[in-house]
Amino acid sequence: MCTGSVSGSDSESGSNGWSKAPGVVVKALVLIGGALLLKRFTKSTTRWDHTRIVADSLAGEKFSREQASRDPENYFNLRWLSCPAAEMVDGSRVLYFEQIFNSFFWWQAFWRTPHKPFRQRFFMVKPCSKEMKCDVELSTYAIRDSEEYRNFCDRSKDQRPQPEEVIGDIAEHLTTIYLKRCDRGKRCLYEGSTPPDGYPNTWNGASYCTSELAVLKNSEIHTWDRGYDNDGNQVWGVKGGAYEFKPAPASSFSDPFSSLNFPPQFMEKRIEGSFVLQE
């Protein structure tokens, strides 16, 4: 019958259509997935992505404890502490930064109690301008009233100076380090330095100072600051290489004395010309 013939033809056509549909869908999904994956891998990192990575790496609590235990004659156990403090109108990130000298002696081991930092600064992190051959500018600034910022990162947010106050307390520009993304295969993520002629500095007979900084994976920071006189002689700062600041595992804080058993030579250690006395 005509009705039956038509009905049978429609049924066969529909069956073939549905049998082909899954293959078409799978192919489409593969193509879409491949396109998204390709886009992900070929997407270039923006200037602000570089800024965010560097700022996030600088933030946190880090120590040179491991390095000091390896070479106690040349390096101190220092605490690096930095945290976000404000954001400028142009998107530049401002971080508060302080360093504290951590003694290895058991009777001075309570570094968690408030101490007076020997160095307090603001970091300002922003992209390098397009005409420069770098990715990120890291500038340091003095703080108008540093005492107001003592232990800033250890305080609750409602007990800190607020972002608008922070911006108003940014004082003298001290240095700028120009960071570039490290080449593939290198241990670092970013590295850079101040210009070769450095920045003015008068501590301990210096006429200028230079800084080098490297951002490594896992938020490890290497920094090397040195002061030179008019004849190019180094007059402060370590000579053997950068300070290595590594985030300390939380478990290391359970016993403040567990990692502080160091040789008696610490008692005789001179701090003349050390990193601590740079300022």
N, C-alpha and C positions, 0 to 999 in steps of 0.2 A: 504494500500500500504506500501511496505517496507520503502519508504522514509517517509511516514506519520508516521509509527510506530516508526521509529528511531527518528524522529523529536519530537513526543510526549513524548518519554522516556527522551530525553535530557531536554525538557522543565520542566518536573516534577522534575528531579534531580536538575536542576538549581534553581528552586523555593524553594526546601527544603534546599539547601545550603545557599541561601540568608536569609532564615527565621532563620537559626541557627547562622548566622554570628554576629548579634548584641549582642547576649548573650555571645559569645566567647570574643568579644572585651571588653565588660563591665567587664567580669571576669579578663581579662588580665590587664585592667586599675586599677582595685581594687587591684590586686596583686602587681603591680608596685608601686601604691600609698602607699600601706601598707609598702612595703619594704623601700621606701624613708623616710616615717615617722619614721619607726623603726630606720633607720640609723641616722636620725636627733636627736632622743632622746637618742640613745646609744652612740653617738659620744662623745668622751672624750675631755675635754677642755685641750688644749696644754699649755705648760709652757709660751709660748709667748702670748697666749690668756689672761692668768692671768696678764701678764705684761701690756698688752694694757689696760685692764679694770682698773687696779690701776692707770696707768699714766693718762688716760682720766678722772678718778674721782678726781685726785689731781689738774688737771688744772681748771682754772676758777676763778671767784671772789666770795668770801664767807665772811660771817660776823658772829661774836659772839654777835651781837646786842641783839638777843632774850634772850640769857643766861644772858647777862649783865643787862638787864632790870629786870630779875627775881631775880638776886643775885648781886646787885651793890657793895656790900661790898667786894666781892671776885673776881669778873670777870670784865674785861674791854671790851669795844666794840672795837674789832680789825678787821681790814680788811686783809683777806688772798687773795693774788693774785698770780697765777702761770700760766705759759703758756709754750708750747714746745719751746725749744731753739736749740737743735741739736740732731743728732743721731750718736752714735758711730759705728765703723766698725763692731763690733759684734752684732749690733742691739739694744744695750741698749739705752734707751731714756733719754735725758737730758732735764730737765725743769728748768726754772728760777723761783725763789720763793722770794716773799717779804711780809713783814707785816708792817702795818701802824696803829698807834694808832688813833682811831676816837673819837674825843670828843663828848660829848652829849650836849655841850653848843651851843646855837644858834649862838653866835658870832664866833664860831670856826667850824661851821658846813660844811664849804666848803671843804670837804675831797676830792672832785674831782680835785681840783687844785693840782699841783705837791707838794709832801711832801717828806721829807727825811725819807725813811723807817728805822725802828729801827732794822730790821733784813733782811738780803739779803743772799740767799743761792742758790746753784745748787742742784737739786734733780737728782739722777741717779737711774733709775728703770730698773731692769733686772730680769730674772728668777733665782731662787735659783739653785745651782748646784744639780745634781741628788742625790748625797749622803746626802744632807741636808733634814731635815724634815720641809720644808717650801715651799711656792710657789713663793714668790716674795721678792727680796732684794730691800729695799729702802734706799739708802745712801745719806747723805748730805755732801756737800763740801763747803769750803770757796771759795770766788771769788777773783781772783788776784787783780783786781782794781774795787771794788764794785761801785764806783762813776760812772763809765762808763755804769753801768747797771741800774742805778736809773730810775724807771718808765718804765722799759724795755717792759712790756706787754702792756702798754698804748700807746706806740709809734707805728707808721706804720713800717712795716717790713723793708723798705729800710732805716729807721733811727736807726735800732738796730744793735748791733754787729752781724756779720754773723756767721753761724754755725762753720766754721773753727776757727774763733776768739774765740767763746764760748769754744770750746774744749781746746784751748790753755790757756784759763783763768781759767780752773778748778784747784783749789789750794788744800790746806790741807784737807784731809779726816777728818770728824768730828764724824759722827755716822753712824751706819747701823741698820735698823729695819728689822726684819725677819717676813714677813707676811704669814699667812696661810688662806686659804679659810675657812670661818665660816661654822659651822655645820648647816644643815637644821633646820629651825625653829627659828634661831637666827636673830636678827634685822640687824646684820652687814653682809657685803659681805666678807671682809677680816679684820683680826686683827693680831696684833703682837707687839713686843717690841724689845728693845736692849737686849743684854745679861745681866744677873743679875748684873754683876760687872760694867756695863755701859762703859763709855768712859771718858778719862781725861777731867777735867774742873776745872778752878781755879776762876771762878767768885764768888764774895761775900764769899770767904772762903771755897768754895767747893773743893773737891779733885776728884770727879767724878760726872757724870750726867747720868740719864736714860731717855728713851723716850718710850711712848706707843702710838700706833696709830690704829685707826679703820676706815675703809671705809664703809659707810652705803649706802643704796639705795639713789637715787636722788643726788649722788655726795656729800653727807654730810660727813664731816671729823671730827673726834674727836681725839684730840692730847693732851698728858699730858707729859710735860717735867719737870724734877725736878733735883736739885743739892743737893749733900750730902757731909758732911765733913768726915774726917777720922774716926770719931766715929759713923758714920751712921745717923747723925742728918740732917734733911732737912734744907737747908740754902737758897734756892730760889725755886720759882715755887709755884703754887697754891696747896693747900692741900686737897681741897674738891672733886676733880675729874677733868676729862679732860675738856679742852676747846672744845666747840661745834661750829663748823663753818658750817653754812648753806647757800646755794646759796640764794641770795636775789631776790625776784621777781622784774621784770623790773619796775612795777608800783610804787615800793617804792622809785624810784629815781626821780619821778616827782616833789615831794615837799621835799627838803632836811630837812625841819623842822618838817614834819608831825609826825615822830616817835621819836623826840628828846626831848619830854617834860617829863623830869625825875625829881625826888625829889631833893631838895636843898642839900641833904647830899653829892652829888657828889662834891660840892665845898670843902668839908672837907676831901675828900677821899685821903688816903695816898697811894702812889705807892710803898712803901718800900716792898721788897720781892715779888713783883708782877711778873707776866709773862713778862711784858714789860721790866723789869730791869734785865732779866736773863743774858744779855750780857753787 
